């Protein structure tokens, strides 16, 4: 049976990544993906999407989409960053008590699954943010930023000190995106376009191998029936 998979994502970068990288891959498995950014406000008939400031915004949009599509072939998932996640998400305080990032993110996913309470829903938080995927092979950044080869080499050296790109921490100055903009300042204004292109060049086999939690999520999506 074909499956229709709805992605509720945090921003334009994730939306483009789903459409450019995940959708073609999942289509080979008869899983038809559709992505949209989480709706954060609805004023005077205009829907504003992207970024999450409060859990209620995310929950409201997830529940609304689930209500819109109650067909048996529909499935739903999220792609939200753990970095700067609003502190009112379910079990946020419990999650912060553990020093293990993988346990922290699973605590949050379990709590979100329980709160949404729909068997078709698969929650996912990216450790620690989308740019961790690019750190799976930071050398590929040179495809978009060829004049930053020196900075990219320094970034490769830094990432090599971590067991996984997903373990690059979430400090204000040391999160994955901050490390990239530290050597490629122009990435900040180009990430929605350049980030997914770099991820595509790295390729899903490398992304899932280097990023354990991402790989587990992708495996769950590939197995949908």
Steps between C-alpha positions, in 0.01 A plus 500: 500500500626847415546739791458877506745649746451853633808680636441788743836679505651794682618720217572550133831313515333184628213537254743521208703207636190280515392598150845477342656202683244292690201516266675345193651227718172410671310505171700195392330319790150622407507752784377834370638783712364850545659766721379824649640735759327516835243779515592749771218752457187567300408867483254675268482196278878475459679188623853553626726194495845417629670505838353379827468738793251304710400135519134593453582619147657170402234289668217697344641461150577129540152428634339708227676309222414169661135603514512611135618160380348209689550250219657167589789549255611828662798528733651802674845593625695804617845641439570744782841609634591412856712817503299788647190287535236691704520396863124437524518184288373193689756352742756765409628527857530122533693486175752762612588295808692246294843569356446246220372689192346184354303430817398865517356502150322167548339628819364797307380285211323258733330789679392662174364170371298456819364855488397486133355152558460370146646168386577649156734761647881455517673785687857593413741756641829566320808480720583781549390679186482451124862605446621191689414311180740720304776422748477137388734610222579870540741489208193495273433861603764594244247425225313816600778699667807423292686811621485387865726196468724600791209544738341176384824311574496641853138392537589147384768485769259614773227254401750213500535540879137391549374142483201616295382825340187458713718549809626842392350693788228762520686794650417849379837524328576131440180355351540348152369808318724728707805293416417522130434875502819544702700399192239583232318817614290517184341163582263681737320672215519207261423199722144439377633445148859388553441267796275249319728505193801410715298228676405358160865493393597321821230241430261305718734199548757724671240703690341192655836336572650801676178616673357212702176664609427633152568154361256338743228747401560448130481125552163535669370711211626254242315217678161675502206297372 
